[in-house]
Amino acid sequence: MKTIPPAILAAVQELLDQDDEPLYRGELTELVEQVMQQRSQYLEAAHRFGTPQYLFEEPRLRAQIDRFTAAFAREGLVARTHYAFKANPTLSMVQAIQRAGLAADASSGLELELALRCGFTRIVLSGPAKTDEELELALAHADRVTVHLDSFAELSRLEALAARHQTSIRAGVRLNTQGHGLWTKFGIPFTALPEFAAQAAQQRHVHLEGVQFHLSWNRQAGGYLRTLSELGPALAQSTPPGGWRFADIGGGYYPEDDEAAYPWLTRRGRLLSLLGLAPAEGPPPDWDLSYLLHPVQPIEAMAREIMDAFQRHLPAGLEMWLEPGRYLANQAVHLLLRVADVKTPELAITDGGTNLLGWERLEGEHTPLINLSHPSLYQKPCRVYGSLCTPHDLWGYACYGEALNPGDILMLPAQGAYVQTLAQRFIKPLCQTVALDLQGELRQVAPAETLKDRYPQLG
Ligand SMILES: Cc1ncc(COP(=O)(O)O)c(C=O)c1O
């Protein structure tokens, strides 16, 4: 490090200063304020049922569902919302979604079985390389299921299975959007749609009615608008015998106030630490406790632009199908933890570990950690770790709170999407889930994992 001439270091710094990521400095203030308003309810959940705990809040789920469906409501346009089970297929979440009247997006036989058992009457089955068993399950419930086909071969397989079972089924076809990197593994290219529609027209048991695409992580409407403008001409070139009935525009809608990055992990920050000009890990000593935030378009504005493009580019009368997962589920589940040990005023260890998140996510991104027992709207720098026997088990570098005392209840809000479904059985057991229902009642809906759950062979 010492051998790098100062002039070169200065030049590198100047170059890095030109880094223009579309981020701004701030905090996830609204999320923290929302938590503060319900602090006593969250503390009650922690005290009555213990920690660690996933707390599922059905009223918040309802609020997200209402906001999403209202955003996509427009006279003269049929919009159907299918909840993407992959975001959070816990029973309480899925049952609450069903009670709210949404349709289901299942991406495996397991999720399809769950959707059927929970009483969903409209289900899409999507995903690559579906097994014969998964397709047969869809065929057995063809009155409720539309299969989103992933390839020409899958069309042939579904047709053969449907013929064997003497039944017929509705289908869509997944399209991959050019330039979407790894996502080209899914579906068929837009350019292959005429050939696909022609092949589908030959099938007696599979009725092609629509198309599906999906783009992930959309903080703005741009990706949907570009794809819809490409889709219009593709649909016009190739109409199946019964005509196109729907276009499923997938999920990927990003909740506001949801994610923040540590400023020292930008390209610039990483280079500075490589050059020895910043600490090798963690925040620099002059960190001002702010984070890097992405501008996120509110769902109402995003929906308006998407619906305008849908109606401008696609044939009139087409139904718009949607598959949100993260947008609906994320704000509805929180993690509650207890401070189990305080080693110094700035270093505490909680009773739950980050296996409950699935991976070492909070080393790389920030979610507010809030001390419900000694709350504050201001952060104090500290390190809060989990109880796993690994140093990577980190909850955060700062906490909203006056202090950190043994027994304090901490909350990591908005952990409803891709968290419980990715949680790991690493060292510690998976924890219980408590639900807050629409009447404001709390109850445990799933117990913590036991030795018997993990090792059923032991009897
Ligand atoms: C086909 C499809 N639909 C919907 C979703 C849900 O996406 P999100 O949770 O970002 O809304 C996904 C996620 O990968 C997907 O692949």
PDBQT file of the ligand as one rigid body, heavy atoms in Angstrom, charges set to zero:
ROOT
HETATM    1  C1  LIG A 501     -42.283 -15.599 -12.584  1.00  0.00    +0.000 C 
HETATM    2  C2  LIG A 501     -42.202 -14.805 -11.341  1.00  0.00    +0.000 A 
HETATM    3  N1  LIG A 501     -43.304 -14.163 -10.914  1.00  0.00    +0.000 NA
HETATM    4  C3  LIG A 501     -43.302 -13.424  -9.777  1.00  0.00    +0.000 A 
HETATM    5  C4  LIG A 501     -42.164 -13.321  -9.008  1.00  0.00    +0.000 A 
HETATM    6  C5  LIG A 501     -42.217 -12.502  -7.748  1.00  0.00    +0.000 C 
HETATM    7  O1  LIG A 501     -41.336 -11.430  -7.790  1.00  0.00    +0.000 OA
HETATM    8  P1  LIG A 501     -41.353 -10.318  -6.655  1.00  0.00    +0.000 P 
HETATM    9  O2  LIG A 501     -41.356 -11.017  -5.356  1.00  0.00    +0.000 OA
HETATM   10  O3  LIG A 501     -40.107  -9.542  -6.883  1.00  0.00    +0.000 OA
HETATM   11  O4  LIG A 501     -42.597  -9.500  -6.860  1.00  0.00    +0.000 OA
HETATM   12  C6  LIG A 501     -40.975 -13.960  -9.426  1.00  0.00    +0.000 A 
HETATM   13  C7  LIG A 501     -39.744 -13.850  -8.628  1.00  0.00    +0.000 C 
HETATM   14  O5  LIG A 501     -38.676 -14.256  -8.955  1.00  0.00    +0.000 OA
HETATM   15  C8  LIG A 501     -41.007 -14.730 -10.626  1.00  0.00    +0.000 A 
HETATM   16  O6  LIG A 501     -39.904 -15.363 -11.051  1.00  0.00    +0.000 OA
ENDROOT
TORSDOF 0
